[in-house]
Amino acid sequence: MTIASRLGPNVLRALLLALFAFVIFGPLLNLVLWAFAERWYFPSKLPSQYGFTFWERVFAPRGNAIASLGTSVWIALLTVAFSLAVAIPAGYALGRLKLPWRGLILLAFLLPQAVPNLPVYVNIAQVFYQIGLAGTITGVVLVHASHGLVLAVWIASAAFASIDGSLEEAARNIGASPWTCFRTVTLPLAAPGLMASAIFVFLESLDEFTGTYFVGVPDVTTLPLLMFNASMGGNYQIASITALLLLVPSIGFMLVVERFLKADVLAMVGR
């Protein structure tokens, strides 16, 4: 076997890996360049001047970025609280009890993801305008929860289903009531999966744009809306900075999710 024939597969593998890295990190590098670019005009390949002028504009009181970030985080936390309030009892029932039509119930939670978002949000906006929820935090939270419940219920049901039933039986045999058994045995064992579902819902709500646009505008302004307005106005520096602000918690929380979601929990999703 010649050296060229042995190097061939390695070179191809290296090229594929480099292409994959470019697809993943190329847009991120472009965001970073735009975030620190003071001047960048076509056909220049790189900015001609770097600086922090646009960062100062973003974090200035008139930039509205801090207020929008606070609104985004507050809405995401409320969405998580609402989703978990529904997902914990629903996930326990779907994961631990022998319910009829269990598959159809799980499918019903999946329906918001199975249809195009735009017509759904248009109709929700019409209804919310009629009942006074348009332009309110409550209305935006309900819209975000319509998608967050999919993640919360499916992951919660998998977390509860992955628990060894003999542990609950042991607690009941020593006199624990059903509520005590759930509070001291079942819920702590399911906590890592529930934490992972909460993080997924938080990130889904933090990045949500379309539902917020139709239901919240103009009274509720989140960071994705601010990024959209900046990009539509041609201010790519402001848009890139806000995109990076949204990217930081996403990366951090996904690293946390990787620790919480174990293989036994993932294996029970949808089962």
Backbone as JSON, one array per atom type, in Angstrom:
{
  "sequence": "MTIASRLGPNVLRALLLALFAFVIFGPLLNLVLWAFAERWYFPSKLPSQYGFTFWERVFAPRGNAIASLGTSVWIALLTVAFSLAVAIPAGYALGRLKLPWRGLILLAFLLPQAVPNLPVYVNIAQVFYQIGLAGTITGVVLVHASHGLVLAVWIASAAFASIDGSLEEAARNIGASPWTCFRTVTLPLAAPGLMASAIFVFLESLDEFTGTYFVGVPDVTTLPLLMFNASMGGNYQIASITALLLLVPSIGFMLVVERFLKADVLAMVGR",
  "N": [[0.85, -1.19, 0.0], [0.66, 2.14, -0.94], [1.99, 5.36, 0.18], [0.39, 7.48, -0.59], [-2.1, 6.25, -0.94], [-2.66, 5.52, 1.66], [-2.78, 7.97, 2.93], [-4.94, 9.09, 1.7], [-7.71, 8.51, 2.8], [-7.39, 9.79, 5.29], [-6.88, 12.46, 4.57], [-9.29, 13.07, 3.28], [-11.04, 12.78, 5.44], [-10.08, 14.83, 7.08], [-10.66, 17.06, 5.49], [-13.47, 16.95, 5.4], [-14.0, 17.32, 8.11], [-12.97, 19.89, 8.44], [-14.71, 21.31, 6.75], [-17.13, 20.92, 8.08], [-16.56, 22.25, 10.5], [-16.28, 24.82, 9.51], [-18.88, 25.37, 8.62], [-20.23, 25.37, 11.06], [-18.81, 27.18, 12.77], [-18.22, 29.32, 11.16], [-20.4, 31.25, 10.69], [-20.58, 32.16, 13.36], [-18.1, 33.36, 13.75], [-18.37, 35.44, 11.92], [-20.38, 36.91, 13.18], [-18.99, 37.79, 15.45], [-17.04, 39.41, 14.28], [-18.65, 41.43, 13.11], [-19.72, 42.46, 15.44], [-17.67, 43.9, 16.61], [-16.9, 45.63, 14.67], [-16.15, 48.78, 13.49], [-16.03, 50.09, 11.06], [-16.87, 48.73, 8.0], [-16.86, 48.0, 4.85], [-18.09, 46.99, 1.67], [-15.86, 46.13, -1.01], [-14.33, 44.94, 1.04], [-12.69, 42.34, 2.79], [-12.37, 42.11, 5.51], [-13.16, 44.0, 8.51], [-12.31, 47.49, 8.44], [-11.86, 49.01, 10.63], [-11.87, 48.6, 14.13], [-13.69, 48.49, 17.24], [-15.46, 49.64, 20.24], [-17.7, 51.16, 20.04], [-20.36, 50.6, 19.23], [-21.07, 48.74, 21.13], [-21.24, 50.36, 23.36], [-23.43, 51.87, 22.6], [-25.41, 49.92, 22.58], [-25.61, 49.17, 25.3], [-26.22, 51.54, 26.47], [-28.68, 53.63, 28.14], [-30.62, 54.53, 26.29], [-30.38, 52.63, 24.36], [-31.9, 50.42, 24.99], [-31.34, 47.76, 25.3], [-30.69, 46.43, 27.71], [-33.1, 46.63, 29.15], [-34.73, 45.19, 27.39], [-33.48, 42.71, 27.47], [-33.92, 42.07, 30.17], [-36.74, 41.88, 30.12], [-37.01, 39.7, 28.36], [-35.79, 37.62, 29.85], [-37.47, 37.58, 32.11], [-39.95, 36.86, 30.97], [-39.21, 34.35, 29.98], [-38.67, 32.97, 32.38], [-41.22, 32.99, 33.59], [-42.56, 31.49, 31.68], [-41.27, 29.03, 31.98], [-42.05, 28.4, 34.62], [-44.85, 28.16, 34.33], [-44.98, 26.1, 32.4], [-43.72, 23.94, 33.73], [-45.49, 23.64, 35.85], [-47.61, 22.46, 34.59], [-46.34, 20.31, 33.32], [-45.18, 18.62, 35.27], [-47.27, 17.2, 36.83], [-48.58, 16.12, 34.55], [-46.48, 14.76, 33.25], [-45.84, 12.87, 35.21], [-48.21, 11.37, 35.31], [-48.28, 10.39, 32.68], [-45.89, 9.02, 32.56], [-45.76, 7.23, 34.75], [-48.22, 6.08, 35.27], [-50.71, 3.83, 34.03], [-52.17, 4.91, 31.53], [-55.02, 5.11, 29.39], [-54.89, 5.61, 25.85], [-52.42, 6.86, 25.83], [-50.39, 7.41, 23.95], [-51.75, 9.06, 22.13], [-52.25, 11.27, 23.72], [-49.68, 12.26, 24.2], [-49.09, 12.87, 21.59], [-50.89, 14.93, 21.16], [-49.76, 17.02, 22.63], [-47.67, 17.46, 20.97], [-48.67, 18.63, 18.71], [-48.62, 21.55, 18.39], [-46.05, 21.92, 17.36], [-46.21, 20.64, 15.0], [-47.57, 21.97, 13.06], [-47.48, 24.81, 10.82], [-46.02, 27.76, 12.2], [-46.76, 30.44, 11.68], [-49.57, 30.85, 10.7], [-50.85, 29.91, 13.01], [-50.02, 31.71, 15.03], [-51.09, 34.08, 14.02], [-53.85, 33.65, 14.25], [-54.01, 33.25, 17.03], [-53.25, 35.8, 17.87], [-55.43, 37.32, 16.98], [-57.47, 36.32, 18.63], [-56.43, 36.99, 21.16], [-56.4, 39.77, 21.02], [-59.1, 40.28, 21.16], [-59.79, 39.46, 23.73], [-58.2, 40.95, 25.36], [-55.53, 40.26, 25.9], [-53.49, 40.82, 24.18], [-50.4, 42.44, 23.62], [-49.48, 42.14, 26.21], [-47.57, 40.83, 29.0], [-48.56, 38.44, 29.99], [-49.98, 37.37, 27.8], [-47.88, 36.93, 25.98], [-46.38, 35.05, 27.4], [-48.17, 32.87, 27.45], [-48.25, 32.25, 24.73], [-45.57, 31.5, 24.29], [-45.51, 29.31, 25.99], [-47.09, 27.5, 24.65], [-45.41, 26.2, 22.9], [-43.35, 25.54, 24.61], [-44.47, 23.65, 26.32], [-44.43, 21.3, 24.88], [-41.75, 20.38, 24.91], [-41.41, 20.32, 27.7], [-43.37, 18.49, 28.72], [-42.86, 16.08, 27.3], [-40.17, 15.51, 27.99], [-40.39, 15.45, 30.77], [-42.18, 13.3, 31.15], [-40.56, 11.24, 30.22], [-38.5, 11.37, 32.1], [-39.83, 10.64, 34.5], [-40.69, 8.09, 33.74], [-38.31, 6.7, 33.6], [-37.6, 6.05, 36.16], [-36.92, 3.62, 38.62], [-39.4, 1.45, 39.56], [-39.36, -0.11, 41.86], [-38.21, 1.35, 43.87], [-40.13, 3.19, 44.66], [-42.02, 1.37, 45.6], [-40.64, 0.31, 47.78], [-40.57, 2.51, 49.48], [-43.29, 2.83, 49.98], [-43.79, 0.45, 51.33], [-42.62, 0.83, 53.8], [-44.32, 2.51, 55.01], [-44.75, 5.04, 53.89], [-46.79, 7.65, 52.69], [-48.7, 8.16, 49.61], [-48.23, 10.84, 48.72], [-45.95, 11.54, 50.24], [-44.16, 9.66, 49.27], [-43.98, 10.45, 46.6], [-42.9, 13.02, 46.95], [-40.47, 12.65, 48.31], [-39.12, 10.59, 47.07], [-39.8, 9.99, 44.27], [-39.92, 12.54, 42.94], [-37.34, 13.78, 43.55], [-35.66, 11.94, 42.16], [-36.49, 12.32, 39.57], [-35.73, 14.89, 39.17], [-33.28, 15.75, 37.76], [-34.01, 15.35, 35.01], [-36.27, 17.0, 34.9], [-35.08, 19.45, 35.4], [-33.52, 19.67, 33.11], [-35.58, 19.84, 31.18], [-36.7, 22.26, 31.98], [-34.63, 24.02, 31.34], [-34.5, 23.73, 28.56], [-37.03, 24.76, 27.87], [-36.72, 27.37, 28.82], [-34.67, 28.34, 27.1], [-35.97, 28.08, 24.65], [-38.04, 29.93, 24.97], [-36.54, 32.25, 25.4], [-35.37, 32.73, 22.92], [-37.53, 33.04, 21.26], [-39.29, 34.58, 18.66], [-41.35, 35.02, 16.64], [-43.94, 34.52, 17.79], [-43.88, 36.42, 19.86], [-43.72, 38.73, 18.37], [-46.21, 38.88, 17.03], [-48.05, 38.89, 19.12], [-47.05, 40.46, 21.26], [-46.0, 42.96, 20.35], [-46.8, 46.44, 20.15], [-46.07, 46.77, 22.78], [-44.62, 44.99, 24.33], [-41.28, 44.37, 24.34], [-38.73, 42.32, 23.44], [-35.4, 40.85, 23.51], [-34.88, 39.36, 21.07], [-36.71, 40.72, 19.36], [-35.57, 43.26, 19.36], [-33.15, 42.69, 18.1], [-34.12, 41.93, 15.58], [-35.29, 44.33, 14.66], [-32.99, 45.91, 14.49], [-31.47, 44.55, 12.55], [-33.2, 44.7, 10.32], [-33.09, 47.39, 9.92], [-30.6, 47.69, 8.87], [-28.5, 47.9, 10.61], [-26.08, 46.16, 11.33], [-24.15, 45.8, 13.26], [-25.36, 46.31, 15.78], [-27.32, 44.31, 15.66], [-25.71, 42.01, 15.61], [-24.41, 42.16, 18.08], [-26.56, 41.89, 19.88], [-27.35, 39.34, 19.11], [-25.15, 37.84, 19.97], [-25.43, 38.24, 22.7], [-27.72, 36.75, 23.16], [-26.73, 34.29, 22.51], [-24.9, 33.51, 24.44], [-26.19, 32.59, 26.97], [-27.49, 30.39, 25.82], [-25.45, 28.6, 24.98], [-24.19, 28.14, 27.45], [-26.29, 26.98, 29.01], [-26.87, 24.71, 27.49], [-24.61, 23.16, 27.88], [-25.02, 22.54, 30.53], [-27.38, 21.05, 30.32], [-26.41, 18.81, 29.01], [-25.22, 17.45, 31.08], [-27.35, 16.84, 32.73], [-29.29, 15.36, 31.26], [-29.45, 12.1, 30.96], [-28.58, 8.92, 29.43], [-30.49, 6.95, 30.0], [-32.78, 8.42, 30.47], [-33.19, 9.72, 28.01], [-33.72, 7.51, 26.46], [-36.3, 6.89, 27.11], [-37.95, 8.81, 26.02], [-40.92, 9.57, 24.49], [-41.86, 7.0, 24.75]],
  "CA": [[0.0, 0.0, 0.0], [1.46, 3.34, -1.07], [1.73, 6.42, 1.16], [-0.74, 8.27, -1.07], [-3.36, 5.54, -0.69], [-2.93, 5.55, 3.09], [-3.13, 9.33, 3.32], [-6.19, 9.49, 1.08], [-8.84, 8.58, 3.74], [-7.12, 10.8, 6.33], [-7.07, 13.79, 3.97], [-10.72, 13.26, 3.08], [-11.64, 12.99, 6.76], [-9.7, 16.16, 7.54], [-11.41, 18.04, 4.71], [-14.86, 16.93, 5.87], [-14.04, 17.93, 9.44], [-12.77, 21.33, 8.26], [-15.94, 21.85, 6.19], [-18.11, 20.92, 9.16], [-16.18, 23.32, 11.42], [-16.57, 26.1, 8.86], [-20.33, 25.56, 8.63], [-20.67, 25.65, 12.42], [-18.16, 28.33, 13.4], [-18.12, 30.45, 10.25], [-21.37, 32.31, 11.04], [-20.26, 32.74, 14.67], [-16.97, 34.27, 13.54], [-18.9, 36.62, 11.25], [-21.07, 37.69, 14.21], [-17.99, 38.44, 16.3], [-16.43, 40.48, 13.5], [-19.6, 42.53, 13.01], [-19.95, 43.05, 16.76], [-16.58, 44.81, 16.96], [-16.55, 46.4, 13.48], [-16.54, 50.18, 13.42], [-16.22, 50.35, 9.64], [-16.69, 47.52, 7.18], [-17.54, 48.3, 3.6], [-17.82, 46.13, 0.52], [-15.63, 44.68, -1.02], [-13.32, 44.55, 2.02], [-12.93, 41.03, 3.4], [-12.38, 42.28, 6.95], [-13.41, 45.4, 8.9], [-11.17, 48.4, 8.37], [-11.67, 49.62, 11.93], [-12.53, 47.88, 15.21], [-13.91, 49.31, 18.43], [-16.57, 49.29, 21.14], [-18.71, 52.22, 19.98], [-21.71, 50.04, 19.14], [-21.36, 48.13, 22.42], [-21.69, 51.44, 24.23], [-24.79, 52.24, 22.19], [-26.33, 48.86, 22.98], [-25.79, 49.16, 26.74], [-26.69, 52.85, 26.93], [-30.12, 53.59, 28.48], [-31.45, 54.71, 25.1], [-30.26, 51.45, 23.51], [-33.03, 49.56, 25.36], [-30.95, 46.35, 25.3], [-30.78, 45.88, 29.07], [-34.52, 46.47, 29.46], [-35.25, 44.1, 26.56], [-32.95, 41.46, 28.02], [-34.67, 41.79, 31.39], [-38.08, 41.41, 29.72], [-36.87, 38.36, 27.79], [-35.52, 36.68, 30.93], [-38.67, 37.49, 32.94], [-40.93, 36.07, 30.22], [-38.73, 32.97, 29.94], [-38.87, 32.37, 33.7], [-42.65, 32.74, 33.75], [-42.9, 30.37, 30.79], [-40.77, 27.81, 32.63], [-42.91, 28.1, 35.77], [-46.15, 27.68, 33.84], [-44.8, 24.82, 31.72], [-43.45, 22.9, 34.72], [-46.71, 23.41, 36.62], [-48.41, 21.52, 33.81], [-45.56, 19.15, 32.9], [-44.88, 17.68, 36.36], [-48.36, 16.21, 36.98], [-48.83, 15.42, 33.29], [-45.38, 13.84, 33.03], [-45.97, 11.75, 36.15], [-49.32, 10.52, 34.87], [-47.92, 9.71, 31.42], [-44.72, 8.18, 32.74], [-45.85, 6.24, 35.82], [-49.53, 5.46, 35.32], [-51.14, 3.14, 32.81], [-53.29, 5.69, 31.0], [-55.47, 4.8, 28.03], [-54.61, 6.62, 24.83], [-51.23, 7.61, 26.23], [-49.71, 7.89, 22.76], [-52.49, 10.18, 21.55], [-52.08, 12.43, 24.59], [-48.36, 12.81, 23.88], [-49.18, 13.45, 20.25], [-51.62, 16.19, 21.26], [-48.8, 18.04, 23.04], [-46.73, 17.69, 19.87], [-49.35, 19.29, 17.6], [-48.15, 22.92, 18.09], [-44.82, 21.88, 16.57], [-46.44, 19.93, 13.75], [-48.22, 22.86, 12.1], [-46.71, 26.06, 10.64], [-46.22, 28.71, 13.3], [-47.32, 31.74, 11.3], [-51.03, 30.93, 10.8], [-51.26, 29.71, 14.4], [-49.82, 32.95, 15.77], [-52.04, 35.08, 13.52], [-55.15, 33.38, 14.87], [-53.89, 33.52, 18.46], [-53.23, 37.25, 18.04], [-56.8, 37.8, 16.84], [-58.21, 35.97, 19.84], [-55.89, 37.75, 22.29], [-56.86, 41.16, 20.89], [-60.5, 40.33, 21.57], [-59.95, 39.23, 25.18], [-57.35, 41.88, 26.08], [-54.22, 39.72, 26.23], [-52.49, 41.3, 23.23], [-49.55, 43.48, 24.17], [-49.25, 41.91, 27.64], [-46.63, 39.77, 29.35], [-49.33, 37.2, 30.12], [-50.25, 36.85, 26.46], [-46.63, 36.42, 25.4], [-46.03, 33.82, 28.13], [-49.05, 31.8, 26.98], [-47.8, 31.86, 23.39], [-44.32, 30.76, 24.45], [-45.79, 28.03, 26.64], [-47.68, 26.56, 23.69], [-44.3, 25.39, 22.38], [-42.56, 25.03, 25.72], [-45.1, 22.46, 26.9], [-44.02, 20.11, 24.12], [-40.48, 19.94, 25.49], [-41.54, 20.05, 29.12], [-44.16, 17.28, 28.99], [-42.19, 14.91, 26.76], [-38.98, 15.2, 28.79], [-40.84, 15.1, 32.12], [-42.72, 11.94, 31.12], [-39.42, 10.33, 30.09], [-37.79, 11.36, 33.38], [-40.59, 9.83, 35.45], [-40.74, 6.7, 33.28], [-37.0, 6.06, 33.78], [-37.39, 5.75, 37.58], [-37.17, 2.24, 39.01], [-40.61, 1.38, 40.36], [-39.12, -0.79, 43.13], [-37.88, 2.35, 44.88], [-41.4, 3.69, 45.2], [-42.63, 0.28, 46.37], [-39.93, 0.21, 49.06], [-41.03, 3.61, 50.33], [-44.67, 2.54, 50.41], [-43.77, -0.68, 52.26], [-42.22, 1.27, 55.14], [-45.36, 3.36, 55.55], [-44.84, 6.37, 53.28], [-48.02, 7.94, 51.96], [-48.42, 8.45, 48.19], [-47.64, 12.17, 48.56], [-44.59, 11.49, 50.79], [-43.37, 8.88, 48.32], [-43.71, 11.29, 45.44], [-42.09, 14.19, 47.32], [-39.14, 12.29, 48.81], [-38.45, 9.57, 46.24], [-40.0, 10.12, 42.83], [-39.56, 13.87, 42.43], [-35.88, 13.99, 43.51], [-35.04, 11.14, 41.12], [-36.84, 12.91, 38.27], [-35.29, 16.29, 39.15], [-32.37, 16.1, 36.66], [-34.76, 15.47, 33.76], [-37.11, 18.19, 34.99], [-34.19, 20.6, 35.25], [-33.19, 19.76, 31.69], [-36.75, 20.34, 30.46], [-36.83, 23.68, 32.3], [-33.61, 24.76, 30.58], [-34.94, 23.74, 27.16], [-38.15, 25.71, 27.77], [-36.16, 28.71, 29.0], [-33.97, 28.73, 25.88], [-36.98, 28.23, 23.6], [-38.73, 31.19, 25.2], [-35.59, 33.36, 25.27], [-35.1, 32.97, 21.5], [-38.78, 33.12, 20.5], [-39.51, 35.87, 18.0], [-42.58, 35.16, 15.86], [-45.08, 34.66, 18.69], [-43.77, 37.7, 20.55], [-43.98, 39.79, 17.4], [-47.64, 38.99, 16.73], [-48.86, 39.07, 20.33], [-46.52, 41.43, 22.19], [-45.71, 44.28, 19.78], [-45.57, 47.2, 20.43], [-45.92, 47.04, 24.21], [-43.63, 44.07, 24.9], [-40.09, 44.32, 23.5], [-37.73, 41.38, 23.91], [-34.13, 40.99, 22.81], [-35.01, 38.98, 19.66], [-37.36, 41.81, 18.62], [-34.58, 44.32, 19.19], [-32.22, 42.21, 17.07], [-34.83, 41.98, 14.3], [-35.41, 45.73, 14.25], [-31.66, 46.4, 14.12], [-31.06, 43.93, 11.28], [-34.02, 45.25, 9.25], [-32.63, 48.74, 9.69], [-29.26, 47.66, 8.32], [-27.49, 48.1, 11.66], [-25.63, 44.8, 11.59], [-23.37, 45.75, 14.5], [-26.3, 46.16, 16.89], [-27.94, 42.99, 15.53], [-24.71, 41.0, 15.97], [-24.19, 42.22, 19.53], [-27.72, 41.28, 20.55], [-27.3, 37.9, 18.83], [-24.16, 37.27, 20.87], [-26.02, 38.23, 24.04], [-28.64, 35.6, 23.21], [-25.98, 33.05, 22.32], [-24.15, 33.14, 25.65], [-26.94, 31.65, 27.83], [-27.81, 29.15, 25.1], [-24.3, 27.71, 25.05], [-23.99, 27.74, 28.83], [-27.34, 26.07, 29.46], [-26.77, 23.43, 26.78], [-23.58, 22.39, 28.58], [-25.65, 22.03, 31.74], [-28.32, 20.01, 29.9], [-25.64, 17.6, 28.68], [-24.94, 16.75, 32.33], [-28.6, 16.4, 33.35], [-30.02, 14.37, 30.46], [-28.71, 10.85, 30.86], [-29.02, 8.03, 28.35], [-31.71, 6.23, 30.37], [-33.91, 9.33, 30.3], [-33.39, 9.91, 26.57], [-34.27, 6.28, 25.89], [-37.73, 6.8, 27.43], [-38.7, 9.88, 25.37], [-41.93, 9.12, 23.54], [-42.23, 5.6, 24.95]],
  "C": [[0.89, 1.25, 0.0], [1.09, 4.37, -0.01], [0.52, 7.24, 0.75], [-2.06, 7.59, -0.77], [-3.7, 5.52, 0.79], [-3.33, 6.94, 3.57], [-4.48, 9.76, 2.78], [-7.36, 9.59, 2.04], [-8.63, 9.63, 4.82], [-7.33, 12.21, 5.81], [-8.54, 14.08, 3.78], [-11.42, 13.52, 4.4], [-11.32, 14.38, 7.29], [-10.47, 17.25, 6.79], [-12.87, 18.11, 5.15], [-14.99, 17.58, 7.24], [-13.87, 19.44, 9.34], [-14.03, 21.99, 7.69], [-17.02, 21.94, 7.25], [-17.83, 22.05, 10.15], [-16.49, 24.69, 10.82], [-18.07, 26.39, 8.88], [-20.82, 25.96, 10.02], [-20.12, 26.97, 12.93], [-18.02, 29.53, 12.48], [-19.1, 31.57, 10.55], [-21.08, 32.95, 12.39], [-19.09, 33.72, 14.56], [-17.44, 35.56, 12.86], [-19.65, 37.52, 12.24], [-20.08, 38.47, 15.06], [-17.35, 39.61, 15.55], [-17.36, 41.69, 13.4], [-19.8, 43.22, 14.36], [-18.88, 44.07, 17.14], [-16.15, 45.68, 15.77], [-17.06, 47.83, 13.6], [-16.85, 50.58, 11.98], [-15.92, 49.08, 8.87], [-17.52, 47.72, 5.92], [-17.13, 47.3, 2.53], [-16.85, 46.85, -0.44], [-14.57, 44.22, -0.04], [-13.69, 43.21, 2.66], [-13.03, 41.11, 4.91], [-12.69, 43.75, 7.29], [-12.14, 46.24, 8.81], [-10.91, 49.08, 9.69], [-12.49, 48.86, 12.97], [-12.72, 48.82, 16.4], [-15.13, 48.85, 19.21], [-17.68, 50.34, 21.1], [-20.12, 51.65, 19.99], [-22.08, 49.28, 20.42], [-21.85, 49.18, 23.41], [-23.11, 51.86, 23.89], [-25.8, 51.19, 22.65], [-26.64, 48.94, 24.47], [-26.13, 50.53, 27.32], [-28.19, 52.76, 27.24], [-31.03, 53.73, 27.25], [-31.39, 53.49, 24.18], [-31.33, 50.41, 23.77], [-32.64, 48.08, 25.41], [-31.1, 45.73, 26.68], [-32.24, 45.64, 29.45], [-35.13, 45.32, 28.67], [-34.75, 42.76, 27.04], [-33.67, 41.08, 29.3], [-36.07, 41.28, 31.1], [-38.02, 39.99, 29.18], [-36.66, 37.31, 28.88], [-36.76, 36.49, 31.8], [-39.75, 36.65, 32.25], [-40.51, 34.6, 30.19], [-38.92, 32.27, 31.28], [-40.34, 32.07, 33.96], [-43.11, 31.57, 32.88], [-42.45, 29.04, 31.38], [-41.68, 27.42, 33.79], [-44.25, 27.54, 35.33], [-46.02, 26.3, 33.21], [-44.55, 23.69, 32.71], [-44.68, 22.61, 35.57], [-47.65, 22.45, 35.91], [-47.65, 20.22, 33.58], [-45.32, 18.15, 34.02], [-46.04, 16.72, 36.61], [-48.65, 15.44, 35.7], [-47.75, 14.4, 33.01], [-45.45, 12.64, 33.96], [-47.07, 10.8, 35.7], [-48.95, 9.73, 33.61], [-46.76, 8.75, 31.61], [-44.89, 7.06, 33.73], [-47.18, 5.5, 35.85], [-49.87, 4.82, 33.98], [-52.39, 3.83, 32.26], [-53.72, 5.15, 29.65], [-55.17, 5.96, 27.09], [-53.38, 7.48, 25.18], [-50.5, 8.2, 25.02], [-50.41, 9.08, 22.13], [-52.35, 11.44, 22.4], [-50.72, 13.09, 24.33], [-48.38, 13.48, 22.51], [-49.9, 14.79, 20.28], [-50.7, 17.32, 21.7], [-47.83, 18.38, 21.91], [-47.35, 18.51, 18.74], [-48.89, 20.73, 17.35], [-46.88, 22.97, 17.27], [-45.06, 21.29, 15.19], [-47.09, 20.8, 12.68], [-47.38, 24.13, 11.96], [-47.05, 27.09, 11.71], [-47.01, 29.94, 12.89], [-48.84, 31.78, 11.35], [-51.55, 30.72, 12.21], [-51.15, 31.01, 15.18], [-50.77, 34.05, 15.3], [-53.41, 34.89, 14.17], [-55.12, 33.62, 16.38], [-53.92, 35.02, 18.72], [-54.64, 37.83, 17.92], [-57.63, 37.52, 18.09], [-57.74, 36.81, 21.02], [-56.29, 39.22, 22.22], [-58.3, 41.3, 21.4], [-60.66, 40.21, 23.08], [-58.97, 40.07, 26.0], [-56.0, 41.35, 26.5], [-53.13, 40.18, 25.27], [-51.69, 42.44, 23.86], [-49.29, 43.34, 25.66], [-48.23, 40.8, 27.84], [-47.35, 38.43, 29.44], [-49.59, 36.57, 28.76], [-49.01, 36.26, 25.83], [-46.22, 35.12, 26.09], [-46.88, 32.65, 27.65], [-48.64, 31.32, 25.59], [-46.51, 31.05, 23.47], [-44.56, 29.38, 25.05], [-46.42, 27.03, 25.69], [-46.62, 25.68, 23.05], [-43.47, 24.8, 23.52], [-43.15, 23.78, 26.34], [-44.72, 21.19, 26.16], [-42.75, 19.54, 24.73], [-40.67, 19.51, 26.95], [-42.26, 18.73, 29.39], [-43.43, 16.03, 28.48], [-40.97, 14.53, 27.6], [-39.38, 14.79, 30.21], [-41.39, 13.67, 32.15], [-41.6, 10.92, 30.99], [-38.65, 10.24, 31.4], [-38.52, 10.51, 34.41], [-40.61, 8.36, 35.04], [-39.42, 5.97, 33.52], [-36.72, 5.68, 35.23], [-37.75, 4.29, 37.87], [-38.36, 2.18, 39.95], [-40.4, 0.72, 41.71], [-38.76, 0.19, 44.24], [-39.14, 2.94, 45.49], [-42.08, 2.61, 46.05], [-41.97, 0.14, 47.73], [-40.38, 1.3, 50.01], [-42.43, 3.37, 50.84], [-44.7, 1.42, 51.45], [-43.37, -0.27, 53.67], [-43.17, 2.34, 55.68], [-45.49, 4.73, 54.95], [-46.16, 6.52, 52.54], [-47.69, 8.21, 50.49], [-47.76, 9.81, 47.98], [-46.2, 12.2, 49.08], [-43.67, 10.73, 49.85], [-43.01, 9.72, 47.1], [-42.73, 12.41, 45.78], [-40.66, 13.8, 47.68], [-38.39, 11.3, 47.93], [-38.57, 9.9, 44.76], [-39.5, 11.46, 42.29], [-38.05, 14.13, 42.46], [-35.19, 13.17, 42.41], [-35.33, 11.7, 39.73], [-36.3, 14.32, 38.1], [-34.3, 16.61, 38.04], [-33.08, 16.25, 35.31], [-35.65, 16.69, 33.75], [-36.28, 19.46, 34.84], [-33.8, 20.79, 33.78], [-34.36, 20.3, 30.88], [-36.96, 21.82, 30.73], [-35.84, 24.52, 31.5], [-34.01, 24.83, 29.11], [-36.07, 24.76, 26.96], [-37.64, 27.14, 27.89], [-35.48, 29.19, 27.72], [-34.94, 28.93, 24.72], [-37.7, 29.56, 23.74], [-37.8, 32.38, 24.97], [-35.37, 33.73, 23.81], [-36.36, 33.17, 20.66], [-38.98, 34.52, 19.94], [-40.91, 36.0, 17.43], [-43.79, 35.37, 16.76], [-45.07, 35.99, 19.43], [-44.12, 38.85, 19.62], [-45.49, 39.98, 17.17], [-48.47, 39.33, 17.96], [-48.37, 40.24, 21.19], [-46.32, 42.83, 21.65], [-46.95, 45.16, 19.84], [-45.26, 47.36, 21.9], [-44.87, 46.16, 24.88], [-42.47, 43.95, 23.92], [-39.07, 43.4, 24.14], [-36.45, 41.54, 23.09], [-34.19, 40.48, 21.37], [-35.71, 40.04, 18.8], [-36.39, 42.96, 18.37], [-33.57, 43.94, 18.12], [-32.86, 42.28, 15.69], [-34.92, 43.41, 13.79], [-34.06, 46.29, 13.8], [-31.23, 45.83, 12.77], [-31.89, 44.46, 10.11], [-33.64, 46.69, 8.93], [-31.23, 48.83, 9.13], [-28.16, 47.89, 9.33], [-27.0, 46.73, 12.11], [-24.77, 44.7, 12.84], [-24.28, 45.53, 15.7], [-26.94, 44.77, 16.86], [-26.97, 41.9, 15.96], [-24.46, 40.99, 17.47], [-25.35, 41.57, 20.28], [-27.78, 39.78, 20.29], [-26.3, 37.21, 19.73], [-24.68, 37.22, 22.3], [-26.99, 37.07, 24.21], [-27.89, 34.28, 23.14], [-25.31, 32.57, 23.59], [-24.96, 32.23, 26.57], [-27.29, 30.35, 27.13], [-26.67, 28.15, 25.19], [-24.1, 27.21, 26.48], [-25.02, 26.73, 29.31], [-27.27, 24.72, 28.75], [-25.68, 22.55, 27.38], [-24.14, 21.8, 29.86], [-26.61, 20.9, 31.4], [-27.6, 18.7, 29.61], [-25.32, 16.79, 29.93], [-26.22, 16.16, 32.94], [-29.29, 15.28, 32.58], [-29.16, 13.13, 30.25], [-29.32, 9.96, 29.78], [-30.31, 7.31, 28.71], [-32.94, 7.11, 30.25], [-34.22, 9.52, 28.82], [-34.04, 8.69, 25.95], [-35.77, 6.18, 26.12], [-38.56, 7.88, 26.75], [-39.65, 9.28, 24.34], [-42.37, 7.68, 23.74], [-43.37, 5.46, 25.95]]
}
